[in-house]
């Protein structure tokens, strides 16, 4: 079997990896192998950008107005909101 050695791993990443391994009742090495196997068995799942995918699903930017018009509209809707029953400078 081949041996893989990883150096200079960020402490937060290692801590997350350790936590996930513990929750799955695996050693860190076993968890790394599991992650690699999942990725290599289905790489197209990991190749997309989640932000772009979300935007494409929501059609949130399908608007003919320019940015200034959209901002003006948002600000008007905030000022006319009755959510706080008074003028709130943080949201205006």
Secondary structure, DSSP 8 states (H G I E B T S, - for coil): -------S--HHHHHHHHHHHHHTT--HHHHHHHHHHHHHHSHHHHHS-HHHHHHHHHTTT--SS-HHHHHHHHHHHHHT--SSSS--TTT-
